[in-house]
């Protein structure tokens, strides 16, 4: 009788192990399939988002080109006086709204290499067109609809002829000043020379991943040329950072396993990366198998998704 009971206990234990293992295998296979399908979905989502960003940048550049091509009325003495009164110098640079919003005619900050306010009077009178273009694109009815664009990205304009940069958002010059204006030759703003050269073909290009001098973080930029009378005058730029990528890659309807993943976007040309970290995991004394998924979008940027391995902690495992 004891032998019978012992065999029954072994049979029950073996059945539990088989059933549990079968369930775990089923869940792993299902999760892997869900992950693969979701990966394809967010790659398409990223493609759509970047295409929308490109469209917006081109729309802003076109608006600026129309303003430049239009017959410009002479700047009034009153407006000239207001611009020159607001003109200031700080941190070895010059311009408008460098440390505070002293010139209400512009929403953002203008930095220039020139010490003479007369050299930027016409620019200050023109740049409201850039403000209007950015604002208009941000207030379109379809803005942010299903494209991972809940946030507003950083827009700015580099004028190559008059040597100034205008940021749509105010930038305190104490934290960042454009002091090196030979960026086309030296790549001092971190954008690869060949990416700049592509602008001269008239196409919008996506830069390599580089370290932004303003934020000291890795970003990539969309560059759209601005022409006047067939000659390149400036570049409209849009920066994309890791926070922007989070809104693309981490959706509310993501699979459970996705909550335990970090995302790394790698530039195959430069080797630089943008890492979007969202995994926050606490596990009991166990080992989480390392898993890697790869896909590519926007030509040279492969995505790498992975979980952390050998996590140790408290008595439960969770992720956000």
VMD Tcl script that draws the C-alpha trace (Angstrom):
set ca {
  {0.00 0.00 0.00}
  {2.83 2.36 0.86}
  {4.44 1.62 -2.51}
  {1.17 2.44 -4.21}
  {0.92 5.78 -2.38}
  {4.55 6.59 -3.16}
  {4.03 5.86 -6.86}
  {0.86 7.98 -6.84}
  {2.75 10.91 -5.31}
  {5.50 10.58 -7.93}
  {2.89 10.41 -10.67}
  {1.17 13.57 -9.39}
  {4.51 15.39 -9.06}
  {5.54 14.34 -12.56}
  {2.15 15.42 -13.93}
  {2.50 18.83 -12.29}
  {5.99 19.24 -13.74}
  {4.84 18.20 -17.22}
  {1.79 20.46 -17.13}
  {3.79 23.41 -15.75}
  {6.57 22.92 -18.28}
  {4.04 22.61 -21.11}
  {2.34 25.81 -19.98}
  {5.66 27.66 -19.75}
  {6.76 26.41 -23.17}
  {3.41 27.45 -24.64}
  {3.72 30.91 -23.05}
  {7.30 31.32 -24.30}
  {6.35 30.35 -27.85}
  {3.30 32.63 -27.77}
  {5.36 35.49 -26.34}
  {8.03 35.01 -28.99}
  {5.43 35.14 -31.75}
  {3.80 38.19 -30.18}
  {7.18 39.88 -29.87}
  {8.07 39.21 -33.50}
  {4.70 40.53 -34.69}
  {4.95 43.56 -32.42}
  {8.47 44.27 -33.61}
  {7.24 44.46 -37.19}
  {4.46 46.77 -36.04}
  {6.69 49.27 -34.26}
  {9.23 49.29 -37.11}
  {6.37 50.34 -39.38}
  {5.32 52.83 -36.72}
  {8.85 54.26 -36.61}
  {8.96 54.51 -40.40}
  {5.67 56.40 -40.38}
  {6.82 58.72 -37.62}
  {10.08 59.57 -39.39}
  {8.21 60.12 -42.65}
  {5.85 62.50 -40.85}
  {8.80 64.34 -39.29}
  {10.37 64.66 -42.74}
  {7.13 66.04 -44.16}
  {6.91 68.59 -41.34}
  {10.50 69.71 -41.82}
  {9.97 70.15 -45.56}
  {6.77 72.08 -44.91}
  {8.60 74.46 -42.56}
  {11.47 74.93 -45.03}
  {9.00 75.63 -47.86}
  {7.26 78.26 -45.74}
  {10.59 79.96 -44.99}
  {11.57 79.88 -48.68}
  {8.27 81.53 -49.65}
  {8.87 84.25 -47.07}
  {12.40 84.81 -48.38}
  {11.22 84.90 -52.00}
  {8.44 87.40 -51.28}
  {9.12 91.07 -51.74}
  {10.38 92.30 -48.40}
  {9.08 95.58 -47.03}
  {11.67 97.81 -45.43}
  {12.07 97.39 -41.69}
  {10.52 100.37 -39.97}
  {12.68 102.63 -37.78}
  {10.60 101.64 -34.75}
  {11.13 97.92 -35.34}
  {14.83 98.44 -36.03}
  {15.13 100.35 -32.77}
  {13.31 97.63 -30.83}
  {15.59 94.94 -32.29}
  {18.77 96.84 -31.50}
  {17.60 97.68 -27.99}
  {17.00 93.97 -27.34}
  {20.30 92.93 -28.97}
  {22.70 91.59 -26.34}
  {26.01 89.78 -25.87}
  {26.77 86.97 -23.46}
  {29.04 83.94 -23.25}
  {31.07 85.10 -26.26}
  {28.04 85.21 -28.54}
  {25.47 87.81 -29.57}
  {21.82 87.96 -30.54}
  {18.25 88.19 -29.25}
  {16.60 86.53 -26.25}
  {19.91 85.07 -25.11}
  {19.25 85.06 -21.36}
  {15.65 86.29 -21.13}
  {12.75 86.98 -23.48}
  {13.56 90.64 -24.16}
  {12.41 90.80 -27.79}
  {8.73 89.76 -28.07}
  {8.82 89.72 -31.88}
  {10.52 86.30 -31.78}
  {9.37 83.28 -29.84}
  {12.83 81.70 -29.53}
  {16.52 82.60 -29.36}
  {18.71 84.01 -32.14}
  {22.48 83.59 -31.80}
  {24.92 85.20 -34.21}
  {28.65 85.70 -34.64}
  {28.17 89.39 -35.49}
  {28.55 92.12 -32.89}
  {26.48 94.57 -34.98}
  {22.72 94.44 -34.49}
  {22.15 95.90 -37.97}
  {23.33 92.61 -39.49}
  {20.43 90.66 -37.96}
  {17.64 93.24 -38.32}
  {16.31 91.71 -41.53}
  {16.63 88.21 -40.07}
  {14.69 89.23 -36.96}
  {11.97 90.64 -39.20}
  {11.86 87.43 -41.28}
  {12.07 84.75 -38.57}
  {8.45 85.14 -37.38}
  {7.69 83.20 -40.59}
  {9.71 80.29 -39.14}
  {7.79 80.57 -35.86}
  {4.48 80.54 -37.74}
  {5.53 77.51 -39.81}
  {6.52 75.44 -36.76}
  {3.44 76.50 -34.83}
  {1.19 75.80 -37.80}
  {2.57 72.29 -38.26}
  {2.17 71.52 -34.57}
  {-1.48 72.53 -34.63}
  {-2.58 70.47 -37.61}
  {-5.65 68.32 -36.96}
  {-3.70 65.10 -37.57}
  {-0.66 66.10 -35.50}
  {0.39 63.22 -33.27}
  {-2.36 60.88 -34.44}
  {-1.04 57.33 -34.19}
  {2.53 58.23 -35.07}
  {4.18 58.29 -31.66}
  {4.41 62.07 -31.75}
  {2.83 63.11 -28.47}
  {5.85 65.32 -27.74}
  {7.07 68.40 -29.58}
  {10.54 67.95 -31.04}
  {13.30 70.57 -31.15}
  {13.27 72.75 -34.32}
  {15.89 75.29 -35.38}
  {17.23 77.10 -38.43}
  {20.88 77.60 -39.43}
  {21.55 80.46 -41.84}
  {24.76 79.73 -43.74}
  {24.99 83.11 -45.48}
  {24.38 85.43 -42.53}
  {25.94 83.10 -39.95}
  {23.25 82.85 -37.32}
  {21.20 80.11 -35.69}
  {17.61 80.52 -34.56}
  {16.05 78.11 -32.06}
  {12.26 77.89 -31.99}
  {12.42 77.16 -28.26}
  {14.27 79.69 -26.04}
  {17.83 78.54 -25.30}
  {19.72 80.17 -22.45}
  {23.13 81.19 -23.78}
  {24.72 80.38 -20.42}
  {24.07 76.70 -21.17}
  {24.74 76.69 -24.91}
  {26.35 79.19 -27.28}
  {27.18 78.64 -30.94}
  {30.75 79.92 -30.96}
  {32.26 77.83 -33.74}
  {30.75 78.79 -37.09}
  {32.98 76.60 -39.26}
  {30.72 73.60 -38.68}
  {30.51 72.76 -42.38}
  {34.24 72.16 -42.45}
  {34.95 70.84 -38.97}
  {31.67 69.12 -38.13}
  {31.68 70.97 -34.81}
  {27.94 70.59 -34.30}
  {28.43 66.85 -34.38}
  {26.79 66.16 -37.73}
  {28.86 64.10 -40.13}
  {30.31 66.09 -43.05}
  {28.80 63.76 -45.64}
  {25.35 64.31 -44.16}
  {25.78 68.06 -44.54}
  {26.99 67.64 -48.12}
  {23.85 65.67 -48.99}
  {21.80 68.78 -48.22}
  {23.35 70.48 -51.23}
  {21.53 68.01 -53.46}
  {18.24 69.49 -52.29}
  {17.04 66.44 -50.37}
  {16.00 66.10 -46.75}
  {18.52 63.81 -45.05}
  {18.75 62.03 -41.71}
  {22.09 62.55 -40.01}
  {24.25 60.03 -38.25}
  {23.75 59.68 -34.51}
  {25.97 62.29 -32.84}
  {26.45 64.03 -29.50}
  {24.48 67.25 -29.41}
  {26.56 70.11 -28.01}
  {23.49 71.73 -26.50}
  {22.18 68.77 -24.49}
  {25.37 66.63 -24.39}
  {23.20 63.64 -25.37}
  {23.13 61.52 -28.49}
  {20.61 62.67 -31.08}
  {20.01 62.40 -34.80}
  {18.74 65.25 -36.96}
  {16.62 65.73 -40.05}
  {18.16 68.40 -42.30}
  {16.13 70.20 -44.98}
  {17.78 72.83 -47.24}
  {16.45 76.36 -47.73}
  {17.18 77.95 -51.12}
  {16.90 81.53 -52.37}
  {17.17 82.15 -56.12}
  {18.57 78.66 -56.59}
  {21.34 79.16 -54.01}
  {21.56 77.38 -50.68}
  {20.91 79.86 -47.86}
  {20.26 77.76 -44.79}
  {19.12 74.50 -43.22}
  {16.01 73.68 -41.20}
  {16.85 71.05 -38.57}
  {14.78 68.78 -36.36}
  {16.45 66.88 -33.50}
  {15.28 63.40 -32.46}
  {16.44 62.08 -29.08}
  {15.86 58.97 -26.98}
  {12.79 60.47 -25.32}
  {11.16 60.87 -28.73}
  {11.90 57.21 -29.48}
  {10.15 56.06 -26.29}
  {6.83 57.34 -27.58}
  {7.33 55.24 -30.71}
  {8.60 52.01 -29.20}
  {6.65 51.79 -25.93}
  {2.94 51.75 -26.70}
  {0.06 51.08 -24.32}
  {-0.90 47.90 -26.16}
  {2.58 46.34 -26.07}
  {2.94 42.62 -25.15}
  {3.74 41.75 -21.54}
  {7.30 40.68 -22.35}
  {7.90 44.09 -23.98}
  {7.69 45.71 -20.56}
  {10.97 43.99 -19.65}
  {12.88 45.20 -22.69}
  {15.25 48.04 -23.40}
  {15.66 49.39 -26.92}
  {18.93 50.37 -28.60}
  {19.07 52.12 -31.95}
  {22.51 51.65 -33.54}
  {24.03 53.68 -36.38}
  {25.86 51.21 -38.61}
  {28.01 54.02 -40.06}
  {29.31 55.62 -36.87}
  {28.60 52.89 -34.32}
  {26.86 55.45 -32.09}
  {23.68 54.43 -30.30}
  {20.45 55.84 -28.92}
  {19.26 53.77 -25.97}
  {15.69 54.05 -24.78}
  {15.55 52.44 -21.34}
  {12.16 51.57 -19.91}
  {12.74 48.20 -18.27}
  {12.32 48.36 -14.51}
  {12.45 44.84 -13.18}
  {12.60 43.29 -9.73}
  {12.92 39.50 -9.67}
  {13.31 36.83 -7.03}
  {16.56 34.90 -7.08}
  {16.32 33.72 -10.64}
  {17.93 34.17 -14.02}
  {16.08 35.87 -16.88}
  {17.18 34.48 -20.22}
  {18.74 37.10 -22.45}
  {16.69 37.61 -25.62}
  {17.59 39.73 -28.62}
  {15.42 40.88 -31.50}
  {16.80 42.79 -34.45}
  {15.15 44.79 -37.20}
  {16.06 47.73 -39.40}
  {14.26 50.90 -40.37}
  {15.27 54.17 -42.00}
  {18.08 52.49 -43.95}
  {21.14 52.14 -41.73}
  {19.59 52.07 -38.25}
  {19.08 48.54 -36.84}
  {17.00 48.19 -33.70}
  {18.15 45.85 -30.97}
  {15.70 44.80 -28.27}
  {16.94 42.88 -25.28}
  {16.17 41.87 -21.72}
  {18.62 42.05 -18.88}
  {19.99 38.75 -17.60}
  {20.76 37.36 -14.15}
  {18.56 39.82 -12.28}
  {18.38 39.38 -8.53}
  {16.18 41.14 -6.04}
  {13.10 40.72 -3.89}
  {10.38 38.14 -3.91}
  {8.52 39.14 -7.05}
  {9.18 40.09 -10.66}
  {7.53 43.08 -12.31}
  {8.10 45.50 -15.15}
  {6.76 48.86 -16.35}
}
mol new
graphics top color blue
foreach p $ca { graphics top sphere $p radius 0.5 }
foreach p [lrange $ca 0 end-1] q [lrange $ca 1 end] { graphics top cylinder $p $q radius 0.2 }
display resetview
